[in-house]
Amino acid sequence: MGRTQLRLAVWALAILTSFAIFGEHTALASGNNPKVEGGGWFPTPNPDARNGTAKANFGITGKFDKNGMTEGNFEYHNETSGLKAHGKLTVLAFHTVCDPALSTCTDACGFFAPQLIGKPAATVGGHCDNASCSFSMDVIDGGDPGKFNDYVCNVMVTGPAKNNTVSTDADPAEPLGGGNIKIKNN
Amino acid sequence: MKRITFFLIAFLAIGGSAYAVTSATTAAEGIYPPGTSFNGVPITGLNIGSGSLVAADGTAEGHLGIELLGPTILGNQQIISVEATVSGGSRAAANVTTVSGTCTIDMGNGTPPLTGVPFVATITTDSQNQGTVGLVLGATVLPAATINDGSMTIADLAD
């Protein structure tokens, strides 16, 4: 093989490598890595709210890196109490909402919202970077639109609130009042 | 040969960086400058909850749930709901992410929701994990809302 041919061969290898990397798939679409993303708000009981119900805004992203480590972020904000929590996800587990009638089912979400049995769900959780808050909930992709179809379940959030207080939101299950949750779990 | 090797390494390096993903999450409240309006409705602030993943190649996924806070008349506040599905995005700076796509807008006044409206949202964070949210809804460019409660995060995720 002559010098010119060798040069052409190396260039061809470089170009093919580029096509393999930049080809039809994209960084988000490639592979079958499970992931969750979404946000919006849901009503949650709060005795200080005018009608006994506060709005809780939330936003989440979650996936696994190529080493299988959890990565993503969470945000949470209760408009009435001022409770807020934000940090990195350290807990991420994908599952399907199970039928509470089954003895093998340990997921409470299907008890509170039977129409969600069989729908994709994710358990997400973490702590604030300064350890001042904790965040945990199940999010359920019930379909489109997210409003009234997607749910949050097993909500447990503790963190700083208004007037230098510490507040906790605990809610067994609520439909989204707005927003959408998308879960890819295959 | 050295030059070719250099370009090959460069190709691979660029390819590797293309897989970096940005996470943009929000759960926040903000206020608009006085005089702000949307479709003729004066708005004073917004609530936002969102989670988006933005790849370096411009693809993106996620959703924004936004409420634009309108006037209160006889004790009832007009709330304009914006449900936005993200399909594209970019990272202009370490603290600035722009996402775009289409949205459904419910004016909250009984009129049918507007569907398929293009949107662009620019999320800019500050050192307090707040900052601003800029929205372009259809042909309407809203001034940036200043976040005054809650939090927003723009972060790098590995492949």
HADDOCK unambig.tbl for C-alpha pairs under 7 A between the chains (distance, minus, plus):
assign (segid A and resid 14 and name CA) (segid B and resid 8 and name CA) 5.34 0.50 0.50
assign (segid A and resid 18 and name CA) (segid B and resid 11 and name CA) 6.46 0.50 0.50
assign (segid A and resid 18 and name CA) (segid B and resid 15 and name CA) 6.83 0.50 0.50
assign (segid A and resid 21 and name CA) (segid B and resid 15 and name CA) 5.80 0.50 0.50
assign (segid A and resid 22 and name CA) (segid B and resid 15 and name CA) 6.85 0.50 0.50
assign (segid A and resid 27 and name CA) (segid B and resid 19 and name CA) 5.07 0.50 0.50
assign (segid A and resid 27 and name CA) (segid B and resid 55 and name CA) 6.02 0.50 0.50
assign (segid A and resid 28 and name CA) (segid B and resid 55 and name CA) 6.37 0.50 0.50
assign (segid A and resid 28 and name CA) (segid B and resid 59 and name CA) 6.96 0.50 0.50
assign (segid A and resid 37 and name CA) (segid B and resid 51 and name CA) 5.27 0.50 0.50
assign (segid A and resid 37 and name CA) (segid B and resid 52 and name CA) 6.06 0.50 0.50
assign (segid A and resid 37 and name CA) (segid B and resid 62 and name CA) 5.54 0.50 0.50
assign (segid A and resid 38 and name CA) (segid B and resid 50 and name CA) 5.58 0.50 0.50
assign (segid A and resid 38 and name CA) (segid B and resid 51 and name CA) 4.32 0.50 0.50
assign (segid A and resid 38 and name CA) (segid B and resid 52 and name CA) 6.58 0.50 0.50
assign (segid A and resid 38 and name CA) (segid B and resid 62 and name CA) 5.40 0.50 0.50
assign (segid A and resid 38 and name CA) (segid B and resid 63 and name CA) 5.00 0.50 0.50
assign (segid A and resid 39 and name CA) (segid B and resid 49 and name CA) 4.77 0.50 0.50
assign (segid A and resid 39 and name CA) (segid B and resid 50 and name CA) 3.92 0.50 0.50
assign (segid A and resid 39 and name CA) (segid B and resid 51 and name CA) 5.27 0.50 0.50
assign (segid A and resid 39 and name CA) (segid B and resid 63 and name CA) 6.19 0.50 0.50
assign (segid A and resid 39 and name CA) (segid B and resid 64 and name CA) 6.09 0.50 0.50
assign (segid A and resid 39 and name CA) (segid B and resid 65 and name CA) 6.26 0.50 0.50
assign (segid A and resid 40 and name CA) (segid B and resid 48 and name CA) 6.76 0.50 0.50
assign (segid A and resid 40 and name CA) (segid B and resid 49 and name CA) 4.20 0.50 0.50
assign (segid A and resid 40 and name CA) (segid B and resid 50 and name CA) 5.87 0.50 0.50
assign (segid A and resid 40 and name CA) (segid B and resid 64 and name CA) 6.55 0.50 0.50
assign (segid A and resid 40 and name CA) (segid B and resid 65 and name CA) 4.43 0.50 0.50
assign (segid A and resid 41 and name CA) (segid B and resid 49 and name CA) 6.39 0.50 0.50
assign (segid A and resid 57 and name CA) (segid B and resid 27 and name CA) 5.00 0.50 0.50
assign (segid A and resid 57 and name CA) (segid B and resid 28 and name CA) 6.90 0.50 0.50
assign (segid A and resid 57 and name CA) (segid B and resid 48 and name CA) 6.78 0.50 0.50
assign (segid A and resid 57 and name CA) (segid B and resid 49 and name CA) 5.10 0.50 0.50
assign (segid A and resid 58 and name CA) (segid B and resid 26 and name CA) 6.81 0.50 0.50
assign (segid A and resid 58 and name CA) (segid B and resid 27 and name CA) 4.80 0.50 0.50
assign (segid A and resid 58 and name CA) (segid B and resid 49 and name CA) 4.93 0.50 0.50
assign (segid A and resid 58 and name CA) (segid B and resid 50 and name CA) 6.71 0.50 0.50
assign (segid A and resid 59 and name CA) (segid B and resid 25 and name CA) 5.19 0.50 0.50
assign (segid A and resid 59 and name CA) (segid B and resid 26 and name CA) 5.30 0.50 0.50
assign (segid A and resid 59 and name CA) (segid B and resid 27 and name CA) 5.77 0.50 0.50
assign (segid A and resid 59 and name CA) (segid B and resid 49 and name CA) 5.14 0.50 0.50
assign (segid A and resid 59 and name CA) (segid B and resid 50 and name CA) 4.42 0.50 0.50
assign (segid A and resid 59 and name CA) (segid B and resid 51 and name CA) 4.73 0.50 0.50
assign (segid A and resid 60 and name CA) (segid B and resid 25 and name CA) 6.02 0.50 0.50
assign (segid A and resid 60 and name CA) (segid B and resid 50 and name CA) 7.00 0.50 0.50
assign (segid A and resid 60 and name CA) (segid B and resid 51 and name CA) 4.87 0.50 0.50
assign (segid A and resid 61 and name CA) (segid B and resid 23 and name CA) 6.52 0.50 0.50
assign (segid A and resid 61 and name CA) (segid B and resid 51 and name CA) 5.50 0.50 0.50
assign (segid A and resid 61 and name CA) (segid B and resid 52 and name CA) 6.50 0.50 0.50
assign (segid A and resid 61 and name CA) (segid B and resid 53 and name CA) 6.94 0.50 0.50
assign (segid A and resid 65 and name CA) (segid B and resid 158 and name CA) 5.92 0.50 0.50
assign (segid A and resid 65 and name CA) (segid B and resid 159 and name CA) 5.40 0.50 0.50
assign (segid A and resid 66 and name CA) (segid B and resid 159 and name CA) 6.07 0.50 0.50
assign (segid A and resid 71 and name CA) (segid B and resid 157 and name CA) 6.59 0.50 0.50
assign (segid A and resid 72 and name CA) (segid B and resid 23 and name CA) 6.75 0.50 0.50
assign (segid A and resid 72 and name CA) (segid B and resid 157 and name CA) 6.97 0.50 0.50
assign (segid A and resid 73 and name CA) (segid B and resid 25 and name CA) 6.76 0.50 0.50
assign (segid A and resid 74 and name CA) (segid B and resid 25 and name CA) 6.64 0.50 0.50
assign (segid A and resid 75 and name CA) (segid B and resid 25 and name CA) 6.39 0.50 0.50
assign (segid A and resid 75 and name CA) (segid B and resid 26 and name CA) 5.79 0.50 0.50
assign (segid A and resid 75 and name CA) (segid B and resid 27 and name CA) 5.32 0.50 0.50
assign (segid A and resid 75 and name CA) (segid B and resid 151 and name CA) 6.56 0.50 0.50
assign (segid A and resid 75 and name CA) (segid B and resid 152 and name CA) 6.98 0.50 0.50
assign (segid A and resid 76 and name CA) (segid B and resid 27 and name CA) 5.38 0.50 0.50
assign (segid A and resid 77 and name CA) (segid B and resid 27 and name CA) 5.56 0.50 0.50
assign (segid A and resid 77 and name CA) (segid B and resid 28 and name CA) 6.42 0.50 0.50
assign (segid A and resid 77 and name CA) (segid B and resid 150 and name CA) 5.31 0.50 0.50
assign (segid A and resid 84 and name CA) (segid B and resid 150 and name CA) 5.87 0.50 0.50
assign (segid A and resid 86 and name CA) (segid B and resid 151 and name CA) 6.87 0.50 0.50
assign (segid A and resid 178 and name CA) (segid B and resid 65 and name CA) 5.84 0.50 0.50
assign (segid A and resid 179 and name CA) (segid B and resid 63 and name CA) 6.82 0.50 0.50
assign (segid A and resid 179 and name CA) (segid B and resid 64 and name CA) 6.21 0.50 0.50
assign (segid A and resid 179 and name CA) (segid B and resid 65 and name CA) 4.11 0.50 0.50
assign (segid A and resid 179 and name CA) (segid B and resid 83 and name CA) 6.03 0.50 0.50
assign (segid A and resid 180 and name CA) (segid B and resid 63 and name CA) 6.06 0.50 0.50
